[in-house]
Amino acid sequence: MTTNSLSRAPGAMGRLETPETSETAPVLDVVVPVYNEEAGLERCVRRLRRHLDENVPYSARITIADNASVDATLTVAHRLAAEIDGVHVVHLDEKGRGRALRAVWSASDAEVVAYMDVDLSTDLNALMPLIAPLLSGHSDLAIGSRLARSSRVVRGPKREFISRSYNLILRSALHARFSDAQCGFKAMRADVAQRLLPLVEDTGWFFDTELLVLAERAGLRIHEVPVDWVDDPDSRVDIVATAVADLKGVWRVGRALSTGSLPLGSLRDSFGREPLVPGVPRGMVGQLARFAVIGIASTVAYALLYLILHPIMGAQWANAVSLLVTAVLNTAANRAFTFGVRGSEGAARHQMQGLLVFAFGLLLTSGSLYVLHSAAPDVSKHVELAVLVLANLVATISRFTALRWVFRNARPEGAHA
């Protein structure tokens, strides 16, 4: 029977010392973060240990992460670690579920790290479906989802409304695609954790959300498992305080994403996914789709602007001004949305290079107008517009390749090398 107690190293900010142990590294490390849970901790640990022994065909450790409890939680935890094989204890002097998870996951020697709430609201039968895709290498993270269609959830209307509202905010503000950020039932490959955790700032309840948003933006695969979940009526979570903290976290992460201050580009590179189709660069299909949407909007704007300016300045100048205005907007839009380059760094240079692309389009469209007027001097402005739109479509074929060259060395979303 092994008791593994970790404590904060004196004078070291956020570092933990791990005592030497001869125990073989487990495949799975399940963390149970606790704060003042002396009443329910023993029931949780014994039930979880029994389930791991009977239903999980891999070596598994339970790590009780006590973050600054002021009751007898730590005493109970040490007693359980002394009585039950495969139960370890970590103690932190500061509160925060995120702080506890980051500390244990960062120091873990397991292949897969996971966590679940001490109340075990989630049916443990979902544990194997949670970790299996990670062990097989198919997925990078896995989360339990109470909002999946096949999930069975028992909880009050207030918490149901709050949960769904929060996930709607995440989808709207951060463009998150995962369905349930806050279900206390998650797992991650340890090698993925080592690269993601240093970027996560939150130490409380928003930790989960921030981790998932960063993972998703880095192109990692998140596996979702429908779960059976029964609300704990004795939950200690302060819903109002947690909601306020989460909204602040959404604002902070959203701002970081919009300003490009997160090194997501280098994070993506570190995971190095190969293209699905040989010869087709990674992300090119998505770039083409976004480029097409922006191109359609630019063409409509160009046509409207041309029709407005034509009576004032004639065909050639109306074409030049309309093309210049839409080219600047087109470059800015493609920079941010097609190629994911945010922030001010390099923006002026990108616009200057975009103007070279504009010059080619101007040459092609002005030349088309010249040829049209030479052949039919009295042609209507609508025929002129049709020829110009056709010429712009031809120019668009080269624009995508040219813009890929413009942004060839740019780090997506302001990433740093």
C-alpha positions in Angstrom: 0.0 0.0 0.0 1.5 3.3 -1.1 0.8 6.8 0.1 2.1 9.3 -2.3 1.8 12.8 -0.8 2.8 15.8 -2.8 3.4 19.3 -1.3 4.3 22.7 -2.6 8.1 23.1 -2.8 9.3 26.0 -0.6 9.9 29.1 -2.5 8.8 27.6 -5.9 5.8 29.2 -7.5 3.3 26.5 -8.5 5.9 23.7 -8.6 5.3 20.4 -6.9 7.8 17.9 -5.6 7.1 14.2 -6.3 8.7 11.8 -3.8 10.5 8.9 -5.4 8.5 5.7 -5.7 9.2 2.3 -7.1 5.7 1.8 -8.2 5.2 1.2 -12.0 3.7 4.0 -13.8 -0.1 3.4 -14.4 -1.8 3.7 -17.7 -4.6 5.8 -16.2 -4.4 8.5 -13.5 -7.9 9.6 -12.3 -7.8 12.8 -10.3 -10.5 13.6 -7.8 -10.2 17.3 -6.8 -11.7 18.1 -3.4 -12.3 21.0 -1.1 -13.9 20.3 2.3 -15.3 16.9 1.3 -14.7 14.9 4.5 -18.2 13.5 4.4 -18.3 12.1 0.9 -14.7 11.4 0.1 -14.5 7.9 1.4 -17.6 6.7 -0.4 -16.4 8.2 -3.6 -12.9 6.7 -3.5 -14.0 3.2 -2.5 -16.7 3.1 -5.2 -14.3 4.4 -7.8 -11.5 2.0 -6.8 -13.9 -0.9 -7.0 -15.1 0.1 -10.5 -11.5 0.5 -11.7 -10.5 -2.9 -10.4 -13.6 -4.7 -11.8 -14.2 -2.9 -15.1 -11.0 -1.2 -16.4 -8.5 -3.6 -17.9 -5.6 -1.2 -17.4 -3.5 -0.2 -14.4 -5.1 2.8 -12.8 -4.3 5.2 -10.0 -6.7 7.4 -8.0 -5.1 10.7 -7.0 -7.0 12.7 -4.4 -6.1 16.4 -5.0 -6.9 18.3 -1.8 -6.8 22.0 -2.6 -6.6 23.9 0.7 -9.4 22.1 2.6 -9.9 23.4 6.2 -11.9 20.4 7.5 -10.7 16.8 7.9 -10.6 16.0 4.2 -6.8 15.7 4.1 -6.8 13.3 7.1 -9.4 11.1 5.4 -7.5 11.2 2.2 -4.3 10.0 3.9 -6.1 7.2 5.7 -7.7 6.0 2.4 -4.3 6.0 0.7 -2.8 3.9 3.6 -5.7 1.4 3.4 -6.3 1.1 -0.4 -3.7 0.1 -3.0 -3.5 2.6 -5.9 -4.7 5.6 -4.0 -2.4 8.6 -3.8 -2.8 12.0 -2.2 -1.8 15.5 -3.3 -2.2 18.5 -1.1 -2.1 22.1 -2.3 -2.1 25.2 -0.1 -4.3 27.2 -2.4 -7.8 26.7 -3.6 -8.9 26.1 -7.1 -10.0 23.1 -9.1 -8.0 24.2 -12.1 -4.9 24.7 -10.0 -5.3 21.2 -8.5 -5.8 19.5 -11.9 -2.9 21.4 -13.5 -0.6 20.4 -10.7 -1.4 16.7 -10.7 -1.7 16.3 -14.5 1.6 18.1 -15.1 3.4 15.8 -12.7 1.6 12.5 -13.6 3.6 9.6 -15.1 0.5 8.0 -16.6 -0.4 7.6 -20.3 -3.8 9.1 -19.8 -4.9 11.6 -17.1 -8.6 12.1 -16.2 -10.7 13.7 -13.5 -14.2 13.3 -12.1 -16.1 15.2 -9.4 -16.2 13.7 -5.9 -20.0 13.4 -5.9 -19.7 10.9 -8.8 -22.7 12.4 -10.5 -21.6 10.8 -13.8 -22.3 7.1 -14.2 -18.9 5.3 -14.1 -19.9 3.1 -17.0 -18.9 6.0 -19.2 -15.3 5.8 -18.1 -14.1 3.1 -20.6 -15.8 4.9 -23.5 -14.1 8.1 -22.3 -10.5 6.7 -22.2 -10.6 4.1 -25.0 -10.2 6.6 -27.9 -7.3 8.2 -26.1 -5.4 5.0 -25.6 -6.0 3.9 -29.2 -4.6 7.2 -30.4 -7.8 8.2 -32.2 -8.5 11.3 -30.0 -6.5 13.7 -28.0 -9.1 14.7 -25.3 -12.4 13.2 -24.2 -15.3 14.8 -22.4 -18.5 13.6 -20.9 -21.5 15.5 -22.3 -24.8 15.9 -20.5 -26.2 17.8 -23.5 -25.8 15.0 -26.0 -29.1 13.7 -27.3 -28.6 10.2 -25.9 -27.5 11.4 -22.5 -29.8 10.9 -19.5 -29.7 13.7 -17.0 -31.6 14.4 -13.8 -31.3 17.9 -12.5 -33.4 21.0 -11.7 -34.6 23.4 -14.4 -32.4 26.2 -13.0 -29.1 24.3 -13.5 -30.3 23.0 -16.8 -31.0 26.5 -18.0 -27.7 27.8 -16.8 -25.8 25.0 -18.4 -27.4 25.4 -21.8 -27.1 29.2 -21.6 -23.4 28.9 -20.8 -22.7 26.6 -23.7 -24.7 28.9 -26.0 -22.4 31.7 -24.9 -19.4 29.6 -25.7 -20.6 28.8 -29.2 -21.5 32.4 -29.9 -18.5 34.2 -28.3 -15.7 31.7 -28.8 -17.1 29.6 -31.7 -16.8 26.5 -29.6 -18.0 23.3 -31.2 -17.9 21.0 -28.1 -21.3 20.6 -26.4 -20.6 20.5 -22.7 -17.7 22.4 -21.2 -18.3 22.0 -17.5 -19.3 18.3 -17.0 -16.9 17.0 -14.3 -15.8 14.0 -16.4 -12.9 14.5 -18.7 -9.7 12.8 -19.8 -6.6 13.7 -21.9 -3.5 12.0 -23.2 -0.6 13.0 -21.0 1.6 14.1 -23.8 -1.1 16.5 -25.0 -1.6 17.8 -21.4 2.1 18.6 -21.2 1.8 21.0 -24.2 -1.6 22.5 -23.4 -1.5 23.1 -19.6 1.2 25.8 -19.7 -1.2 27.9 -21.8 -4.1 27.7 -19.5 -4.3 30.6 -17.1 -7.5 29.9 -15.1 -7.1 28.1 -11.8 -10.8 27.7 -11.0 -13.9 26.4 -12.6 -13.2 28.0 -16.0 -10.1 25.9 -16.3 -12.1 23.2 -18.3 -13.5 25.6 -20.8 -10.2 27.3 -21.4 -8.4 24.0 -21.9 -11.0 22.8 -24.4 -11.1 26.1 -26.4 -7.3 26.0 -26.7 -7.4 22.3 -27.7 -10.0 23.0 -30.3 -8.2 26.0 -31.8 -5.0 23.9 -31.9 -6.8 21.4 -34.1 -6.9 18.6 -31.6 -9.6 15.9 -31.7 -12.1 16.1 -28.9 -14.2 12.9 -28.3 -17.6 13.4 -26.7 -19.2 10.7 -24.6 -23.0 10.8 -23.8 -23.4 10.2 -20.1 -26.0 9.4 -17.5 -25.8 12.1 -14.9 -27.7 12.8 -11.6 -27.4 16.1 -10.0 -25.9 16.2 -6.5 -28.4 18.1 -4.2 -25.6 18.7 -1.8 -23.4 20.5 -4.3 -21.1 23.2 -2.8 -20.8 25.1 -6.0 -21.7 28.8 -5.8 -23.6 29.1 -9.1 -23.7 32.9 -9.2 -20.0 33.4 -8.4 -19.0 30.6 -10.8 -21.1 32.1 -13.6 -19.5 35.5 -13.1 -16.0 34.1 -13.1 -16.8 32.0 -16.2 -18.1 35.1 -18.1 -14.9 36.9 -17.2 -12.9 34.0 -18.5 -14.9 34.0 -21.7 -14.0 37.7 -22.2 -10.3 37.1 -21.4 -9.9 34.2 -23.8 -12.0 35.8 -26.5 -9.8 38.9 -26.3 -6.7 36.8 -26.4 -7.9 35.0 -29.5 -9.0 38.2 -31.3 -5.6 39.9 -30.6 -3.6 36.9 -31.5 -1.7 36.8 -28.2 -1.9 33.0 -27.9 0.8 30.9 -29.6 -1.7 28.6 -31.3 0.3 28.4 -34.5 3.4 26.9 -32.8 1.1 24.6 -30.8 -0.5 23.3 -34.0 2.9 22.8 -35.5 4.0 20.8 -32.4 1.2 18.3 -33.0 2.1 18.2 -36.7 -0.9 16.6 -38.4 -0.2 15.5 -42.0 -2.6 16.4 -44.8 -5.4 14.0 -45.4 -4.9 14.1 -49.2 -1.3 14.0 -50.5 -0.5 17.3 -52.3 -3.3 19.2 -50.6 -1.8 21.4 -47.9 -3.3 21.1 -44.4 -6.3 23.5 -44.0 -6.5 24.3 -47.7 -10.1 23.0 -48.2 -11.3 25.2 -45.3 -9.4 28.1 -46.7 -11.0 27.7 -50.1 -14.5 27.6 -48.6 -13.9 30.8 -46.5 -12.2 32.5 -49.5 -15.2 31.7 -51.6 -17.6 33.3 -49.1 -15.5 36.4 -48.8 -15.1 36.5 -52.6 -18.9 36.5 -53.2 -19.4 39.3 -50.6 -16.5 41.3 -52.3 -18.0 40.8 -55.7 -21.4 42.0 -54.6 -19.9 45.0 -52.9 -17.8 45.8 -56.0 -20.8 45.6 -58.3 -22.9 47.9 -56.0 -20.0 50.4 -55.7 -19.4 50.4 -59.4 -23.0 51.1 -60.3 -23.0 54.0 -57.8 -19.8 55.6 -59.0 -20.2 55.0 -62.8 -22.5 58.1 -63.4 -20.0 60.2 -61.4 -16.6 59.3 -62.8 -17.1 56.9 -65.7 -16.3 53.3 -66.3 -12.5 53.2 -65.9 -12.4 55.3 -62.7 -15.4 53.6 -61.2 -13.8 50.3 -61.8 -10.5 51.4 -60.3 -12.0 52.9 -57.1 -14.4 50.1 -56.6 -11.7 47.5 -57.1 -9.3 49.3 -54.7 -11.9 49.6 -51.9 -13.0 46.0 -52.1 -9.4 44.8 -52.5 -8.4 46.4 -49.2 -11.4 45.0 -47.4 -10.9 41.6 -49.1 -7.3 41.4 -48.0 -8.2 42.3 -44.4 -11.1 39.8 -44.4 -9.0 37.0 -45.9 -6.1 37.7 -43.5 -8.4 37.3 -40.5 -10.8 34.6 -41.5 -9.4 32.6 -44.4 -5.8 32.4 -43.1 -6.5 33.0 -39.4 -3.9 35.8 -39.0 -4.9 38.2 -36.2 -3.2 41.1 -34.5 -1.5 44.1 -36.0 1.9 42.5 -36.6 2.6 42.5 -40.3 -0.8 44.0 -41.2 0.7 46.9 -43.2 3.0 44.6 -45.1 0.2 42.2 -45.9 -1.9 45.1 -47.2 0.9 46.3 -49.4 1.4 42.8 -50.8 -2.4 42.6 -51.2 -2.2 45.8 -53.3 0.1 44.0 -55.8 -2.7 41.4 -56.2 -5.1 44.4 -56.7 -2.8 45.8 -59.4 -3.1 42.5 -61.3 -6.9 42.6 -61.0 -6.9 46.2 -62.1 -4.8 45.5 -65.1 -7.0 42.6 -66.1 -10.3 44.5 -65.6 -9.1 47.8 -67.2 -7.8 45.8 -70.1 -11.1 44.1 -70.5 -12.9 47.5 -70.5 -10.5 48.9 -73.1 -11.1 45.9 -75.4 -14.9 46.1 -74.9 -15.0 49.9 -75.6 -12.8 49.5 -78.7 -15.2 46.9 -80.0 -18.5 48.5 -78.9 -18.1 52.2 -77.8 -21.7 52.7 -76.9 -22.2 49.6 -74.8 -24.4 50.0 -71.6 -23.0 50.1 -68.1 -24.7 46.8 -67.3 -22.8 45.0 -70.1 -19.6 46.7 -68.8 -20.4 45.4 -65.4 -21.0 41.8 -66.7 -17.6 41.9 -68.5 -15.9 43.3 -65.3 -17.4 40.6 -63.1 -16.2 37.9 -65.5 -12.8 39.5 -65.5 -12.8 39.6 -61.7 -13.7 35.9 -61.6 -10.7 35.1 -63.8 -8.5 37.3 -61.5 -9.9 35.4 -58.5 -8.4 32.2 -59.7 -5.0 33.7 -59.2 -5.9 35.7 -56.1 -6.2 32.7 -53.8 -2.7 31.4 -54.8 -1.4 35.0 -54.5 -2.8 35.5 -51.0 -1.5 32.1 -49.9 1.9 33.5 -50.9 1.2 36.8 -49.0 0.4 34.9 -45.8 2.9 32.1 -46.3 5.1 33.0 -43.3 2.4 34.5 -41.1 1.6 32.6 -37.9 -2.1 31.9 -37.5 -3.9 34.0 -34.8 -0.7 35.8 -33.9 1.2 32.8 -32.9 4.9 33.1 -32.0 7.7 30.9 -33.0 
